[in-house]
């Protein structure tokens, strides 16, 4: 009897996992990201136009991700949902916080002229789906 219950529970969990939307997949991907910390090893800073271009590209992608998450997943959210660690709203706010951290690093790398750091952020953000 215990094996039957275990198999049933496993099946239900698998079905629940398969039914998640792409937005919640994006939230999970963002939460699992490590904010890249890259120390520039170049003695001379990169061309300012390269730094500016990479910074702006990252900033635009981050902005689109934030807007997408806010507009699709935070409609009609109750304040109690934000603090419930099991709610979707809490997960979205956690992902938005991670995007803010990445945005701060993007700004820091721009100020330092750290093209390697900017490119690391760019590569990390590329696989994320952005619904503009």
GIMO-V853574 format. One line per field, one symbol per residue. phi: phi as a letter, one per 30 degrees, with the letter a starting at -180 (. if undefined). psi: psi as a letter, one per 40 degrees, with the letter a starting at -180 (. if undefined). A space follows every 50 residues. Layout:
phi: ???
psi: ???
//
This chain:
phi: .dddddddddddddddddcdddddddeddddddcddcbcdcddcddeddd dddddddddddddddddddddcccdhddedddcddcdddddddddddddd dddddeddddddiddddddddedddedddccd
psi: dddddddddddddddddeeiiddddddddddeihhhhhhhehdhiihddd ddddddddddddddddddddddefhfhiddddeheeiddddddddddddd dddddddddddefgddddddddddddehhhh.
//
